[in-house]
Amino acid sequence: DHTRWIGQGGLWTLDFEKKSAQCVSILKQRAGDHGSMHYRFVHQDGRTFVIGFGGATFISELKADGTLRDLALIGSTHRFSFMCNWHPPKEFVEAFDRAYPQKAGKHADKGPGMLWIDMNGDGEFQVEEFDFSLTTDNFAGAYWGQDYFDLTLRLPATVKGKRVLITLKPEGYHESGAPKYPSLGKAAENSIPIALDTEVETTVDRFGNVIFNSDPHMKCFAPDGRLLWTYPNRWSGVHGSHNAPLPEIGVTQGALFFLGTAPLDDKSDVFVMNGNHGRFFVLTSDGLYLDEMFKDVRMGGVLDSHLIGGECFGGFFARSAKDGNFYLQSGHTDYRIFRLHGLDRVSRSDGKLEVTAAQVSAAERNLSAKLAQTSAKKEARAHRL
């Protein structure tokens, strides 16, 4: 619903004709207390859920009065502690110390994962409602969190030294209304090996494929762990962007996280990623680069609606079920909403391209010559006046 947005802990209704916005409710969500960076609406089983992403992922239900009730929380113990400014709730700390008596007080260390499910329906943390992954390392350790298409959670981790994809699919709901997820230990036992670093951001398309913001190549894995495609993705994240060359069309730089996915055609979704220097990248979930938006802050230029700015932490992308258009919330120091034109006219084609051995050799020679030119040492003389 492109008229309904979340911002500053509130639910807003927008009137595009009148160019006005009205806050209709205060969400009163624990996730808001701990710094979720962006949100996704999920409509499932006749209910409306809101997923809040950040150092950990909150799953909440949007109630009729416009407030949210937290149902579940999943993520890395380290990232959750950081999300809480290193002062997580006492119930979480006590539960961790019970699970790890030999590591009491080490809840901020990297490695373990945590799952909280609201078993009694009060929307509050209780010690007995926490579950920890005793056999995993680097569980869901991405700085910006993992994005999901529905209530099935797919998370990267390391189990006994092997990199894996852990899937938690709810088997109905508890009496409290919270999703009935398996324990982390059971989910880890049924994990699928993947060939990838696990401390990276992810998203999931509607087919269950998981896309990783990995460097130097973005990678996509099928639900059974098969590698489906890769795309060059150098200089990802905040720190990677500091070493990036000047922008080039088709080259992702400083990719932070996934703002959302939306159905594109019968074979793929489309997703948008925000870049640390203010460029946003548009790709299909089967690995095709479509376009990019906005200006790189390093290139200068006038201050206008298309200069988002660096460190644009936040935002949202989706397709409206009301009018069929694609919408983007840019995320930065303001809530700027764009209607994206053209994605509805994207059409897929296929064919064969034959490449001869002679063409491959010529391409290699051209590439070697280009690299030699760019790597040549350049000197300049400065004369005293």
N, C-alpha and C positions, 0 to 999 in steps of 0.2 A: 504494500500500500504506500504509494509515493507521497501521500499526504501525511504520513505518520513517521516521526523520527525521534530518536533518542539523543539528548544532549544535556550536559551539566546535571546529570542525575534526574532528569525529568522527561516525561513523554509529551511530545509537541504535535500539534496539528497545523499543517501548512495550507494556506489558500493561495494557489499560484496565480489566480486571476487578480486577487486583491494585493498580492505580494505581502502577505502578512503571516505571522506565526503566533500561535497561542499555546501556552503551557497548560495542559489539561490535567496533569497529575504529577506528583513526586513519587518516584519509583520505590524509595526506601529499601534499597537492596544492599546486602552486606558487600556484594561485589563493588558497589559504588564507594564503600568505605576503604576498599583495598586497591583501587586504581585500575579497573578494567579500561583498556584503551579503545576498544571498539566493540560493536554488538551485531548480532544477527538474529532476525526473527525466524523461527521454525514452526511451521504449522503441521502438526502430526497427531493422528488419532483424535481429531476434533478439538484439539487444544492448541493454544498459542504459547510457545516457549520463546524465551530470549536467552541467547548464549552470549556471555560476556568474556572477552578475550584479553589476556594480558600475561602476567607472570604465571597465572593459573587460569583455568577455564571454569566459570560458573554457569550452571544450567538452572534457569529459573522459569517460573510460569507467570505469564501476564494475567492478573486477576481482573474480574469485572470492574473493580473500583479503580483500575489503572495503576495499581501497585504491583510489585513483583514479590514472589515468595521463592527463596532459594531452595532448590531441590537436591543439587549435587555440586561437587567441586572436585576437579582432578588436575593434577600437575606435578611438578617437581617440588620436593620439600624445600630445596634451595631457592627456587624462583618464587615460591609462595612467601617464604620468609622475607626475601628482598621486596616483594610486592607490598608487604606490610611494614616496610621501613625497618626490617630486622626485629620487629616486635609483634610476632604473630599472636593469635588468640591463645590464652592459657590452656584451653581445652586441647588445641592442636599440640602444644608442647608436651602436656601431660600424656597424651595418647602416644606421641613419638617415644617418649622416655619409657613407657611401658613396653612398646614393641622392640625397642633397642636399649635395654638396660645397660649394655656395655658401651653405648654411645650417648648416654644421657647428656642433654644440653648441646648435642651436635646436630640439631635439626636444620641448621643453616648450611650444612656441608652439602657438596654436590653428590648426586648419585641416586638416592631413593626416590620413589614416587609415592604419591598419596592420593587417596580417594575418600571423599566424605559423601555420605548419602543421608538425607533427612528422614530418618526412619520413623520418628514420632510425629512429624507433621508440624512442628512449631517453627520451622525455618531458622533454628538456632543450632550452634555447634554443641554436641555432647561428646565426651571422651570416647564412649563406646561406639560412636557412629563413624569413627575414622578407621581406615584400612591402609596399610603401608605395603610397599613392594619390597620384601626382604631379599629377593633374589635378583634384583635389577640394578643397573647402574645407568647414569645419564638418562633417566626416565623423563621423557617429554621436557628436555632441558633447554628448549629454544627460548631466547630472550622475549620474543613477541608472541609466543604461544602457538597453539595449533588451532586451525579453523576446521569446522565440520559442516557438512551439508544437512545432516539430520541428527538424531540423538545417538546414532552409532558412533562411538569414539574410536579413532584410529591414531595410535601414538607410537613414535619411534622410541627405542630404548636399547640397552645392551644387557643381554642375559647370559651369564657365564662366559663373558668375553666375546659373544657373538652379537652382531647388530641385527635387530629384529623389528618387526612391525607388530604391535600388540593391538588387538581389536576387542572392544567391549561393546557388545550389542545387548540392549536391554531385553529381557524376557518378560514383557509386561510391566506392571507397576506395583509398587508396594501399596498398602492401605493408605499410607500418607500421601500418595500421588506421585512420589519420587520414582524415577526409572529404576527397574530392578536389574542392576548391573551385576556381573559376576565379580568375585574377589579378584584383586590384582594378581595374586599368586596363581589362581586358576587361569586367568587370561594370559599370563606370562608363559605358562606351560603350553598353551596352544598358539604361541606366537609364530610368525613366519620370518625366516631369514631374509634380509635384504642387504645389498652391497652398497652401503651408504653411511656417512657420518650421521649420528642421530641427534646432535644438538642444533637442529635447524628448524625453521618455521615450515609448516605444512598447510595444505588445504585439501579438500576432498570434493570431487565432482559428483554428479548425480548417479554415475555408474559405479561409484565406490573406489575409483582410482585415486591414489594419494600422490600429490605433487609436492616436491621438496625444494625449498629455496637453498639448494646446496651450491657450493663453489668448488671448482671452476665451472661445473655444469649443473643446471637445474635438471632434476630427474623426476620421472613419473613411474610409479609402480602400480601394477594391477593388484586387486585384493589378494591374489594368491602369491604375490611377491615377485612376479615377472617384471623385468625392466621394460617399459613400453617405449620411452623416448628420452632424449636428453636435449638440452639447449644451452649454448654458451652463457655463462652467468658469472663472469669475473667481477671482482670488487664488490661483493654483496655486503649488505649491512652498513652500519654507520662507519665503522673503522675501515672497512674495505674501500668505501667510497673516497676516503682521503687520498688514496693512491691511484684513483681512476684518471685516465686521460680525459681530454675534453670530449663532449658528447658526440656520438655518432649514431645515426638512425639504425635501428635494429640491434643495437648493443645495449644490454641492460647494465646499469651501474648503480651501486648502492641500493639494490633491491632490499626492502625492509621486510614486508610481510604481505599477505594476501588480503585485499579489502573485501573479497567476496567472489562467488561464482554465480553464473546465471545461465540458463539453457540458451544455446545458440542454434543448433540444428539437431538432427536425429543422431549424430555421431559424437558431438562434443558439447561442452559448456564453454563459456568465455570467462576469463578472470582478469582482474586488474591488480597490479602491484604498485605500491608507492615507492619512489626512490628517494634516497636521503638528500639529493641535491635538487629535489622538486620536480623531476620528471616522473610521469606515471607510465607504466608499460601494460599493454593489452595483448594477451595471448589466449589461444584456445587450449582446452584441457587435453588435446591430443598433440600439442607441441608446436603449433604454428604461430609465429609472431604476426600480429595484425596491425598494430599501430602504437603510437605513443602520444602523450598529451603534456602540455605545459612546458615551462622553460627551465633550463638548468640555471641555477642561481649564479654560477661562475661566469656566465656569458653576459651578464649585465642586462640592460634593457629597461624599458619603462615599467612603472608599477601599475599593473592592471589586473583584471580578474584571472588572467592566465599565468600570473606569477604566484605560485603557491608558497614558495620559500623553502629553505632547507629544514631538515629535521621535522618533516610533516608527519608526526606520530599520531595516527588515528585515521578515521575515514571509514567509508562503507560503499559497497557497490552491489547493485541488484537490478533485476528487471521487475517492473511493476505489473502485478496481475490485473490492475485496474485499467491501464491504458496501453500496456504492452511495450512501453518505452524503457530504455535503460537509464538509470540514475546513478550519480556518483556524489558522495560527500567527500570533499577533498581532505579534510583534516589538517589542522595547523593551529593557529591562534584564533580561528573563527570557524563558524559552521557555514561553509560555502557549498551549495548544492547545484549540480550541473545536470542537464538532460543531455545525454550523449546521442548524437545522430550518426547514422551510417551502419551501426552494427546490425540493424534489422534488414539491411540490404546485402549483407555478406552472403555469398554463394560459394559452394564447394565444387571444385572440379578436380579431375584426375587425368592421368595419362602416363606415358613412358618417356623418359629422357635417356637417350643412348650416348654414352661417353666413350670415346676411343682411347687407346693407350697413348696415342700421339697427343691428344688433347690434355690428358693427365700430365704428361711430361712438360707440355707448354705451360700449363698452369703452375706447376712446381717451379719452373724457371722464372716465371713472372713474380711469383711470391718471393723467391730468393732475392731477386733484384730489388723488390720493394723493401724487404727487410734490410738489405744492405744500405739502401738510401736512408732509411729512418734511423739506422744505428750508427751511421757515420758520425765521427766526432766533429763537433762544430766549435770554432774558436772565434773570439772577438778581441780586438785590441782597444784599450782605453788609454787615451793620451792625456797627459797633464796639460792644463791650460796655463 
